[in-house]
């Protein structure tokens, strides 16, 4: 069998399989070209999610006829400076594109119309239909470039049938534009889909303004700013509070040197930074912009240019984790304060009914009142399970405390406090769980958690693999004040527990720790493993729901929350307190 060269049109189609696998990929390449051309405004028009048509118009530098012809040849680019061209140093490129593959790849699998005009020159048009030039000539258009892509994969049915529905392709296209627009707040972007304007952001916005406009307007009030510089690596952006989260990770936007990327290292770093602050099925909302020296990152990993490789991945991961945690620490006890519409709808006045519910509590007439002795009993709801004590000291001012002062306890679970601007309700177990965790972390930083020896060591029966896992971690657990040792094949002996936990269920703690260690593999760092273990300990050492607290105990809990980082959410990511503003209360009673 002889070896033959592939024809150029087949070579382009093979290359297109790597660069243009769907409309969103073609759109990405076209918008990146517009950004690299120095455009101030970029307009995108889509038809049927980009399957039937894509048009990108920019006001950039434009191209003359000769440059347009070169642009449609493979591996021809204007984005590699002369110095890098001579040295062959592709890692020094500062533009989004540099491979010279996008336009010829798209033109080989669709009908591409390229029109462009430089300032002070004449416009020119070239039309290429699935790799064949079918028309060229003068064109009338303002300075800049206009590119139309029609009938993507029409002549390659095997590829076209694998495209998803127009709605799904439209969502992917919109995500591409959103990420590029977020990376370039100095450029204005507009998107139309089937004649309907779906996105429009003006040029010249600040980075936080652009991020909030493209994600959620509420992010501006429920986020923290990121700013960290380490060894020439600069991390900026915004990060949502842990209680401002999503069920999917599609609201995590990561950029390296202004390039949108999808990198497992960066995603893992974000997950690690929010560890013990988010439930496992929830995801943070972040937009992180990482600027690193050009020689510290390789962007030529894949033709799509969405993957990168770092020279020092440990430095990058540590930068993201520490930058996020530092910013979240400074957020203190903040939580999302938007009133939940569903919860507010439950606050409704219900009419009294003459017939009692099955569980109603009957209050009879006073036994000594002869006038009411024959009266029918009135059926009411049970008295509220609340607690309020007479103040033995002057009530503290609400203005001095962000979380207010305690007024009572509801259902032996929730602390009700009055703040200057509303009513604060605190989940006592969730709040104390976070406080205990932060105390454990401080104790570890200071050299080890104090321990309380058990008068009688407790033997905990477990299966052999669980005992093996605990035995392997005995040294780490000892740093936290938990002293254990192997006691036979299927048991461990507990000699001391962390003093911060007080009286806790030792057997339950040991079993949960064994499960927690099994759930996290050896890839986690020691600090991350210690954090997981500390969170499990804190859950067992916190105030339980159902415990009656005195008013001084409630106020002590509120004051500690105000000065403790991350106290706005428990170790599982749930909010520890909510606020019902005065305006919301007035609405409930029809005053507004």
C-alpha positions as CSV (number, residue, x, y, z in Angstrom):
1,X,0.0,0.0,0.0
2,X,1.5,3.3,-1.1
3,X,1.6,6.5,1.0
4,X,-0.1,9.5,-0.6
5,X,-0.5,13.1,0.4
6,X,-3.9,14.2,1.5
7,X,-5.5,16.8,-0.8
8,X,-5.6,20.3,0.7
9,X,-9.5,20.4,1.1
10,X,-9.4,17.1,3.1
11,X,-6.5,18.5,5.2
12,X,-8.6,21.5,6.1
13,X,-11.6,19.4,7.0
14,X,-9.5,17.3,9.3
15,X,-8.1,20.4,10.9
16,X,-11.7,21.8,11.2
17,X,-12.6,18.7,13.3
18,X,-10.3,20.0,16.0
19,X,-11.0,23.7,15.8
20,X,-14.7,23.8,14.7
21,X,-16.7,21.0,16.3
22,X,-19.9,23.1,16.8
23,X,-21.2,26.6,16.1
24,X,-20.0,27.9,19.4
25,X,-16.4,27.0,18.5
26,X,-16.6,28.8,15.2
27,X,-18.1,31.9,16.9
28,X,-15.3,31.8,19.5
29,X,-12.6,32.0,16.8
30,X,-14.4,34.8,15.0
31,X,-15.0,36.9,18.1
32,X,-11.3,36.4,19.2
33,X,-10.2,37.7,15.8
34,X,-12.3,40.8,16.4
35,X,-10.8,41.3,19.8
36,X,-7.3,40.9,18.4
37,X,-8.1,43.4,15.7
38,X,-8.5,46.1,18.3
39,X,-12.3,46.5,18.1
40,X,-14.2,48.8,20.4
41,X,-17.6,47.2,19.6
42,X,-18.4,43.7,18.5
43,X,-21.9,42.7,17.3
44,X,-23.0,39.0,16.9
45,X,-26.0,37.8,15.1
46,X,-27.1,34.1,15.3
47,X,-29.7,32.1,13.4
48,X,-31.1,28.9,14.9
49,X,-28.4,28.9,17.6
50,X,-25.7,29.4,15.0
51,X,-26.5,26.2,13.1
52,X,-28.0,28.1,10.2
53,X,-26.0,31.3,10.4
54,X,-23.4,33.3,12.4
55,X,-22.4,36.9,11.7
56,X,-19.7,38.8,13.6
57,X,-19.2,42.5,12.9
58,X,-16.4,44.6,14.5
59,X,-14.9,48.1,14.1
60,X,-11.3,46.9,14.3
61,X,-8.4,47.6,12.1
62,X,-9.8,45.7,9.1
63,X,-7.8,44.0,6.2
64,X,-7.0,44.8,2.7
65,X,-7.6,42.4,-0.2
66,X,-4.1,40.8,-0.1
67,X,-4.3,40.2,3.7
68,X,-7.8,38.7,3.3
69,X,-6.5,36.2,0.8
70,X,-3.7,35.2,3.2
71,X,-6.1,35.0,6.1
72,X,-7.9,32.2,4.4
73,X,-4.7,30.1,4.0
74,X,-3.7,27.7,6.8
75,X,-1.1,28.8,9.3
76,X,-1.1,32.4,8.0
77,X,-1.4,34.9,10.8
78,X,-0.6,38.5,11.7
79,X,-0.6,37.9,15.4
80,X,3.0,36.7,15.8
81,X,5.3,39.8,16.3
82,X,8.4,40.0,14.2
83,X,10.7,39.3,17.1
84,X,8.8,36.2,18.1
85,X,8.5,35.1,14.4
86,X,12.3,35.1,14.1
87,X,12.9,33.4,17.4
88,X,10.1,30.9,16.9
89,X,8.9,31.7,20.5
90,X,5.2,31.0,20.3
91,X,4.9,31.1,24.1
92,X,5.4,34.9,24.1
93,X,2.3,35.6,22.0
94,X,-0.1,38.1,23.7
95,X,-3.1,37.8,21.4
96,X,-6.0,35.3,21.8
97,X,-5.3,33.7,18.4
98,X,-2.0,32.8,16.8
99,X,-2.2,29.5,15.0
100,X,-3.7,30.7,11.8
101,X,-6.2,27.8,11.5
102,X,-9.6,29.2,12.3
103,X,-10.7,31.0,9.1
104,X,-9.6,28.3,6.6
105,X,-11.0,25.6,8.9
106,X,-14.4,27.3,9.0
107,X,-14.4,28.0,5.3
108,X,-13.7,24.3,4.6
109,X,-17.0,23.1,6.3
110,X,-19.4,26.0,5.6
111,X,-20.1,29.0,3.3
112,X,-18.0,31.8,4.6
113,X,-18.3,35.4,3.5
114,X,-15.5,37.7,4.6
115,X,-15.8,41.4,4.1
116,X,-13.3,44.0,5.4
117,X,-12.1,47.5,5.1
118,X,-9.1,49.4,6.5
119,X,-9.6,53.0,7.5
120,X,-8.9,55.2,4.5
121,X,-9.1,52.3,2.1
122,X,-11.7,50.4,0.0
123,X,-13.8,47.5,1.2
124,X,-13.3,44.0,-0.2
125,X,-15.3,40.7,-0.1
126,X,-14.3,37.1,-0.5
127,X,-16.8,34.2,-0.5
128,X,-15.5,30.7,0.1
129,X,-18.0,27.8,-0.1
130,X,-16.7,24.6,1.6
131,X,-13.1,25.3,0.6
132,X,-13.7,26.7,-2.9
133,X,-13.4,30.4,-3.7
134,X,-16.6,31.3,-5.6
135,X,-16.6,35.1,-5.5
136,X,-14.5,38.2,-4.7
137,X,-14.8,41.8,-5.3
138,X,-15.4,45.3,-3.8
139,X,-17.7,45.7,-0.8
140,X,-19.4,48.6,0.9
141,X,-19.0,48.6,4.6
142,X,-17.6,50.9,7.4
143,X,-14.1,50.4,8.6
144,X,-13.7,47.0,10.3
145,X,-14.6,43.4,9.4
146,X,-17.8,41.5,8.9
147,X,-17.8,37.7,8.7
148,X,-20.8,35.5,7.9
149,X,-20.9,31.7,8.3
150,X,-23.8,29.8,6.8
151,X,-24.7,26.2,6.4
152,X,-22.2,24.8,8.9
153,X,-21.5,21.1,8.1
154,X,-24.2,21.0,5.4
155,X,-22.0,18.9,3.2
156,X,-20.7,16.8,6.0
157,X,-23.9,15.0,7.3
158,X,-21.9,12.8,9.6
159,X,-20.8,15.9,11.5
160,X,-24.1,17.8,11.3
161,X,-26.2,15.1,12.7
162,X,-24.1,15.2,15.9
163,X,-25.0,18.8,16.5
164,X,-27.4,19.3,19.4
165,X,-30.7,21.2,19.2
166,X,-30.7,24.9,18.2
167,X,-31.5,25.8,21.7
168,X,-28.6,24.0,23.1
169,X,-26.2,25.3,20.5
170,X,-27.5,28.8,21.2
171,X,-26.8,28.4,24.9
172,X,-23.2,27.4,24.1
173,X,-22.7,30.4,21.7
174,X,-24.0,32.8,24.4
175,X,-21.7,31.3,26.9
176,X,-18.7,31.9,24.6
177,X,-19.6,35.5,24.0
178,X,-20.3,36.0,27.7
179,X,-16.8,34.8,28.7
180,X,-15.0,36.8,26.1
181,X,-17.0,39.9,27.0
182,X,-16.1,39.4,30.7
183,X,-12.4,39.2,29.8
184,X,-12.6,42.5,27.9
185,X,-14.7,45.1,29.8
186,X,-13.3,47.8,27.6
187,X,-15.1,46.4,24.6
188,X,-18.8,46.7,24.0
189,X,-20.6,43.5,23.0
190,X,-24.1,42.8,21.5
191,X,-25.8,39.5,20.6
192,X,-28.9,39.0,18.6
193,X,-30.6,35.6,18.2
194,X,-33.2,35.2,15.4
195,X,-33.7,38.9,15.4
196,X,-34.0,39.3,19.2
197,X,-31.5,41.2,21.2
198,X,-30.3,38.9,24.0
199,X,-27.2,40.6,25.3
200,X,-25.8,44.1,25.3
201,X,-23.0,45.5,27.4
202,X,-21.4,49.0,26.7
203,X,-17.7,49.5,26.4
204,X,-15.6,51.0,29.2
205,X,-17.1,49.2,32.1
206,X,-15.1,48.2,35.2
207,X,-14.4,44.6,35.7
208,X,-16.8,44.1,38.6
209,X,-19.6,45.9,36.7
210,X,-19.0,43.7,33.6
211,X,-19.0,40.5,35.7
212,X,-22.2,41.4,37.5
213,X,-23.9,42.4,34.2
214,X,-23.1,39.1,32.6
215,X,-23.8,36.8,35.6
216,X,-26.2,38.1,38.1
217,X,-26.8,41.7,39.2
218,X,-27.1,40.6,42.8
219,X,-23.5,39.4,42.6
220,X,-22.3,43.0,43.1
221,X,-23.8,43.1,46.6
222,X,-23.0,39.5,47.5
223,X,-19.4,39.1,46.5
224,X,-15.9,40.0,47.6
225,X,-13.0,41.5,45.5
226,X,-9.9,39.4,44.9
227,X,-6.5,41.0,44.8
228,X,-3.3,39.1,45.4
229,X,0.3,39.3,43.9
230,X,2.8,36.5,44.4
231,X,6.1,35.9,42.6
232,X,4.9,37.8,39.5
233,X,1.6,36.0,39.4
234,X,-1.4,38.4,39.9
235,X,-4.9,37.2,40.8
236,X,-7.9,39.5,40.6
237,X,-11.6,39.3,40.1
238,X,-14.7,38.8,42.2
239,X,-15.9,35.8,44.3
240,X,-19.5,35.2,45.5
241,X,-20.2,34.7,49.1
242,X,-20.5,31.0,50.0
243,X,-24.2,31.4,50.5
244,X,-24.5,33.0,47.0
245,X,-24.1,29.7,45.1
246,X,-25.4,27.6,42.2
247,X,-26.4,24.0,41.6
248,X,-24.1,23.9,38.6
249,X,-20.5,25.0,38.1
250,X,-21.4,27.0,34.9
251,X,-21.0,30.3,36.8
252,X,-17.3,29.8,37.3
253,X,-15.3,32.0,34.9
254,X,-11.6,31.6,34.8
255,X,-9.2,33.6,32.7
256,X,-5.4,33.4,32.2
257,X,-3.7,36.4,30.7
258,X,-7.1,37.6,29.4
259,X,-7.9,34.3,27.8
260,X,-11.0,32.3,28.9
261,X,-9.9,28.8,29.9
262,X,-11.4,25.6,31.3
263,X,-8.7,24.1,33.4
264,X,-9.0,21.3,36.0
265,X,-6.3,22.7,38.1
266,X,-8.1,26.1,38.5
267,X,-11.5,24.5,39.1
268,X,-10.0,22.2,41.7
269,X,-8.4,25.2,43.4
270,X,-11.7,27.0,43.6
271,X,-13.3,23.9,45.1
272,X,-10.6,23.7,47.6
273,X,-10.9,27.4,48.6
274,X,-14.6,27.0,49.3
275,X,-14.2,23.6,51.1
276,X,-16.3,23.4,54.3
277,X,-18.2,26.5,53.2
278,X,-20.4,24.9,50.5
279,X,-22.6,21.9,50.4
280,X,-21.1,19.2,48.1
281,X,-23.8,19.6,45.5
282,X,-23.4,23.4,45.4
283,X,-20.9,25.5,43.4
284,X,-19.4,28.9,44.0
285,X,-19.9,31.9,41.6
286,X,-16.5,33.3,40.8
287,X,-14.8,35.2,38.0
288,X,-11.0,34.9,38.5
289,X,-8.4,36.7,36.3
290,X,-4.9,35.3,36.6
291,X,-2.0,37.2,35.0
292,X,1.2,35.3,34.8
293,X,4.5,35.8,32.9
294,X,4.2,34.5,29.4
295,X,7.0,31.9,29.9
296,X,5.1,30.5,32.9
297,X,2.2,29.1,31.0
298,X,1.7,27.1,27.8
299,X,-1.4,28.1,25.8
300,X,-0.5,25.9,22.8
301,X,-1.9,22.7,24.4
302,X,-4.9,22.3,22.1
303,X,-6.1,24.0,18.9
304,X,-9.2,25.3,20.7
305,X,-6.8,27.2,23.1
306,X,-9.1,26.6,26.1
307,X,-6.6,24.5,28.0
308,X,-3.4,25.7,29.5
309,X,-0.4,24.2,31.2
310,X,1.5,25.9,34.0
311,X,5.2,25.6,34.7
312,X,4.5,25.8,38.5
313,X,1.0,24.4,39.1
314,X,1.5,24.3,42.9
315,X,2.2,28.0,43.0
316,X,-0.9,28.8,40.9
317,X,-3.2,26.5,43.0
318,X,-1.8,28.0,46.2
319,X,-2.3,31.5,44.9
320,X,-6.0,30.9,44.1
321,X,-6.8,29.1,47.3
322,X,-5.1,31.7,49.5
323,X,-6.4,34.6,47.5
324,X,-10.0,33.4,47.8
325,X,-9.8,32.4,51.4
326,X,-8.2,35.7,52.4
327,X,-11.0,37.6,50.7
328,X,-13.7,35.4,52.2
329,X,-12.1,35.8,55.6
330,X,-12.4,39.6,55.3
331,X,-16.1,39.1,54.5
332,X,-16.6,38.1,58.1
333,X,-20.2,37.0,58.9
334,X,-21.8,38.3,55.7
335,X,-24.4,36.2,54.0
336,X,-26.8,36.7,51.1
337,X,-29.5,39.0,52.3
338,X,-32.1,38.9,49.5
339,X,-35.4,37.7,51.0
340,X,-36.5,34.4,49.5
341,X,-39.7,34.9,47.6
342,X,-41.0,31.5,48.5
343,X,-40.4,32.0,52.2
344,X,-42.0,35.4,52.1
345,X,-45.1,34.0,50.5
346,X,-45.6,31.8,53.5
347,X,-46.0,34.8,55.7
348,X,-49.8,35.2,55.2
349,X,-52.6,36.0,57.5
350,X,-54.8,32.9,57.7
351,X,-58.5,33.1,58.8
352,X,-59.5,31.4,62.0
353,X,-61.6,28.3,61.5
354,X,-64.5,27.1,63.7
355,X,-63.5,23.5,63.5
356,X,-60.3,22.4,65.1
357,X,-57.5,20.7,63.3
358,X,-56.7,17.2,64.6
359,X,-53.7,18.3,66.5
360,X,-55.2,21.4,68.0
361,X,-54.8,22.2,71.6
362,X,-58.0,23.0,73.5
363,X,-58.1,25.8,76.1
364,X,-61.2,25.4,78.4
365,X,-62.8,28.2,80.4
366,X,-61.3,29.0,83.8
367,X,-62.5,26.5,86.3
368,X,-63.6,29.1,88.8
369,X,-65.6,31.2,86.4
370,X,-69.2,30.2,86.8
371,X,-70.4,32.4,84.0
372,X,-68.2,30.6,81.5
373,X,-68.4,27.1,82.8
374,X,-70.9,26.0,80.2
375,X,-69.3,27.8,77.4
376,X,-68.0,25.8,74.5
377,X,-64.2,25.5,74.5
378,X,-62.3,27.6,72.0
379,X,-59.8,25.7,69.8
380,X,-56.6,27.5,69.1
381,X,-53.1,26.5,67.8
382,X,-50.6,25.3,70.3
383,X,-48.7,28.0,72.2
384,X,-45.5,28.9,70.3
385,X,-42.4,27.1,71.4
386,X,-40.5,30.3,72.2
387,X,-38.4,31.5,75.1
388,X,-37.9,35.1,76.4
389,X,-36.6,36.1,79.7
390,X,-37.0,39.3,81.7
391,X,-33.9,41.5,81.4
392,X,-31.9,41.6,84.6
393,X,-29.7,44.3,83.0
394,X,-30.3,47.2,80.7
395,X,-31.0,45.9,77.2
396,X,-27.9,46.6,74.9
397,X,-28.4,49.0,72.0
398,X,-29.1,47.4,68.7
399,X,-27.0,50.0,66.9
400,X,-23.7,48.7,68.3
401,X,-24.2,45.2,67.0
402,X,-24.7,44.2,63.3
403,X,-26.5,41.0,64.3
404,X,-28.6,42.8,66.9
405,X,-29.5,41.7,70.5
406,X,-31.3,38.5,71.4
407,X,-35.0,38.8,72.2
408,X,-35.9,35.1,72.4
409,X,-35.6,31.6,71.1
410,X,-38.1,29.8,68.8
411,X,-38.6,26.1,68.7
412,X,-35.4,25.7,70.8
413,X,-33.5,26.0,67.6
414,X,-33.6,29.6,66.3
415,X,-32.4,32.7,68.1
416,X,-34.5,35.8,67.3
417,X,-32.6,39.0,67.6
418,X,-33.5,42.7,66.9
419,X,-31.1,44.6,64.8
420,X,-31.1,48.3,63.9
421,X,-32.5,47.6,60.4
422,X,-34.6,44.5,60.9
423,X,-35.2,41.1,62.5
424,X,-32.4,38.6,62.6
425,X,-33.0,34.8,62.9
426,X,-30.1,32.6,63.7
427,X,-29.8,28.8,63.4
428,X,-28.0,28.1,66.7
429,X,-26.6,24.7,65.7
430,X,-25.4,25.9,62.3
431,X,-23.8,29.0,63.7
432,X,-22.1,27.3,66.6
433,X,-20.8,24.6,64.3
434,X,-18.9,27.2,62.3
435,X,-17.6,28.9,65.4
436,X,-16.2,25.6,66.8
437,X,-14.6,24.9,63.4
438,X,-12.8,28.3,63.4
439,X,-11.7,27.8,67.0
440,X,-10.2,24.4,66.0
441,X,-8.4,26.0,63.1
442,X,-7.0,28.7,65.3
443,X,-5.8,26.1,67.8
444,X,-4.1,24.1,65.1
445,X,-2.3,27.3,63.8
446,X,-1.2,28.0,67.4
447,X,0.4,24.6,67.7
448,X,-2.3,22.1,68.5
449,X,-5.7,21.9,70.0
450,X,-6.1,21.4,73.8
451,X,-7.3,18.0,74.7
452,X,-9.5,16.5,77.5
453,X,-8.5,13.1,78.7
454,X,-11.3,10.6,79.2
455,X,-11.6,9.2,82.7
456,X,-12.3,5.8,81.2
457,X,-11.0,5.3,77.6
458,X,-13.8,4.4,75.2
459,X,-13.6,1.4,72.9
460,X,-15.3,1.9,69.5
461,X,-16.1,-1.1,67.3
462,X,-15.5,-0.6,63.6
463,X,-14.8,-2.7,60.6
464,X,-11.1,-3.4,59.9
465,X,-10.7,-1.0,56.9
466,X,-12.1,1.8,59.0
467,X,-9.7,1.0,61.8
468,X,-6.8,1.0,59.3
469,X,-7.8,4.4,58.0
470,X,-8.0,5.9,61.5
471,X,-4.7,4.3,62.5
472,X,-3.0,5.8,59.5
473,X,-4.3,9.3,60.5
474,X,-3.6,9.0,64.2
475,X,-0.8,11.6,64.1
476,X,-3.0,14.1,62.3
477,X,-5.9,13.5,64.7
478,X,-3.6,13.9,67.7
479,X,-2.8,17.4,66.5
480,X,-6.4,18.2,66.9
481,X,-6.6,16.8,70.4
482,X,-8.1,13.4,69.5
483,X,-5.9,10.6,70.9
484,X,-6.7,7.2,69.5
485,X,-4.9,3.9,69.3
486,X,-5.6,0.5,67.7
487,X,-7.4,-1.9,70.0
488,X,-7.5,-5.3,68.3
489,X,-8.4,-5.9,64.7
490,X,-11.9,-4.2,64.6
491,X,-11.8,-1.6,67.3
492,X,-10.0,1.6,68.3
493,X,-9.4,3.0,71.8
494,X,-10.2,6.7,72.4
495,X,-8.1,8.2,75.2
496,X,-8.7,12.0,74.8
497,X,-11.0,14.3,72.8
498,X,-10.5,17.9,71.8
499,X,-11.5,20.1,74.8
500,X,-13.3,22.5,72.5
501,X,-15.9,19.9,71.7
502,X,-17.1,19.6,75.3
503,X,-19.4,16.6,76.0
504,X,-19.9,15.0,72.6
505,X,-20.9,11.6,71.2
506,X,-17.4,10.0,71.0
507,X,-18.6,6.9,69.1
508,X,-20.5,8.9,66.5
509,X,-17.5,11.2,66.1
510,X,-15.1,8.3,65.4
511,X,-17.5,6.7,62.9
512,X,-18.0,9.9,61.0
513,X,-14.3,10.6,61.0
514,X,-13.7,7.1,59.5
515,X,-16.2,7.8,56.8
516,X,-14.8,11.3,56.1
517,X,-11.3,10.0,55.7
518,X,-12.5,7.3,53.3
519,X,-14.3,10.0,51.2
520,X,-11.2,12.0,50.5
521,X,-8.3,10.5,48.7
522,X,-4.6,10.9,49.3
523,X,-4.3,13.7,46.7
524,X,-5.5,16.2,49.3
525,X,-2.8,18.2,51.1
526,X,-2.3,17.7,54.8
527,X,-4.0,21.1,55.6
528,X,-7.0,20.1,53.5
529,X,-7.4,16.8,55.2
530,X,-7.1,18.5,58.6
531,X,-9.8,20.9,57.5
532,X,-12.2,18.1,56.6
533,X,-11.5,16.3,59.9
534,X,-11.9,19.5,61.8
535,X,-15.3,20.2,60.2
536,X,-16.5,16.7,61.2
537,X,-15.4,17.3,64.8
538,X,-17.0,20.7,64.9
539,X,-20.3,19.3,63.8
540,X,-20.2,16.9,66.8
541,X,-19.1,19.6,69.3
542,X,-21.6,22.3,68.5
543,X,-24.8,23.4,70.2
544,X,-27.6,21.1,69.1
545,X,-31.0,22.1,67.9
546,X,-33.5,21.6,70.8
547,X,-31.2,23.0,73.5
548,X,-32.7,25.9,75.5
549,X,-30.3,28.8,75.7
550,X,-30.4,31.7,78.1
551,X,-30.4,35.3,76.8
552,X,-26.7,35.9,77.8
553,X,-25.8,32.7,75.9
554,X,-27.7,33.8,72.8
555,X,-26.0,37.2,72.9
556,X,-22.6,35.6,73.4
557,X,-23.2,33.5,70.3
558,X,-24.2,36.6,68.3
559,X,-21.1,38.6,69.4
560,X,-18.7,35.8,68.5
561,X,-20.4,35.4,65.1
562,X,-19.7,39.1,64.3
563,X,-16.0,38.6,64.7
564,X,-15.5,35.1,63.3
565,X,-14.7,34.6,59.6
566,X,-17.2,32.6,57.5
567,X,-19.8,32.7,60.3
568,X,-22.4,33.5,57.7
569,X,-22.5,29.8,56.7
570,X,-22.1,26.5,58.4
571,X,-19.5,23.9,57.5
572,X,-22.0,22.4,55.0
573,X,-22.6,25.7,53.1
574,X,-26.0,26.5,54.6
575,X,-26.7,30.0,55.9
576,X,-26.5,30.5,59.6
577,X,-28.6,33.6,59.8
578,X,-31.2,35.5,57.8
579,X,-32.6,39.0,58.2
580,X,-36.1,40.2,57.7
581,X,-35.7,43.9,56.9
582,X,-38.1,46.5,58.3
583,X,-39.4,47.0,54.8
584,X,-40.2,43.3,54.4
585,X,-42.0,43.3,57.7
586,X,-44.1,46.3,56.7
587,X,-45.1,44.6,53.4
588,X,-46.3,41.6,55.4
589,X,-48.7,43.8,57.3
590,X,-49.8,45.8,54.3
591,X,-48.1,49.0,55.4
592,X,-46.2,49.3,52.1
